[in-house]
């Protein structure tokens, strides 16, 4: 038997073993169903008071590419049409799309919705300067739909403005050991239905900025994957939005590729509208069940030495033992960490997309 034959057989066996590993369902602790220390979740709370003036920081990508994430645009659609708040400014940040593209998309959407009186859109250094000016004028609720780059740079040298941040609503964070695994071993997408494992994208794109924000001790609410996995937008929803016309139809058409990505690659019928949920919280926080939690930035010891065990924004019980699992925290703070939401969320979102604002915000 030749050495080349042995090598080919060995290589083939290795390939089979690697591919077979994806067939095995993820262990429960690796999914959204994993066991975790109990957080003190408050139904419809904890209660928060947020400034009516809102600043939106976005990496809007709908239309940037065929399969670009469309949830930023859905979030902007909700926020710009909400009567409960006033969006005083929008800043673009590098994330799902480069900031140049995010700025262009945000401007198009603002013009589509309010051509004469829409809020200004900024990018780069101008974004940070404008955010500082807006905070100088009065307290803000900041809705961060992407990495925290602009927010950290705007506050870094202005500690006097930190107290003007009424609340920062950010789309990131996870409990120790938790993977972002949409199919959780039960899908029809790639890797024999195992499906891809996502990363905490907004955190990973600028970890340094997230560390700075945590260390500033701002009042923060985290809308994580753990919450977003409870609601989906599907093909029938996009069809309804297209029939409604206007800005909703404009976004729905640009979300078709994102829907296809989730169907064909992820293996899930519908996509999680991550950023739209942050927008919902800024308007109706009682839709969410959240816990007052400790947060820290550190290597996730529960994920071992894998790529998913690298630096993370983690949340756990206040003064709990979870922090003992974190190796040398780089920043520590606290936040409201939202795990669940009202079962009315899907209908509430759809009504807001079509600008029907009379839907009850709570109904269990």
ABEGO torsion letter per residue (X at the ends): XBAAAAAAAAAAAAAAAAAAAAABBBBAAABAABBBBBBBBBBGOBBBBBBABBBBBBABABGABAABBAAAAAAAAAAAABAABBBABBBBBBBABBAAAAAAAAAAAAAAABAAABBBBBBEAAAAAAAAAAAAAEBBBBBBABBAAAAAAAAAABAAAAAABABBBBBBEBBBGBBBBAAGGABABBGGGAEBBBBBAAAAABAAAAAAAAAAGBBBBBBBAAAAAABBBBAAAAAAAAAAEEAAAAAAAAAAAAAAAAAAAAGBBEBBBAAAAAAAAAABAAABBBBBBBBBBBBBAAAEABAAABBBBBBBBBGBAAAAABBGBABBBBBBBBABBBAAAAAAAAAAAAGBAABBABBX
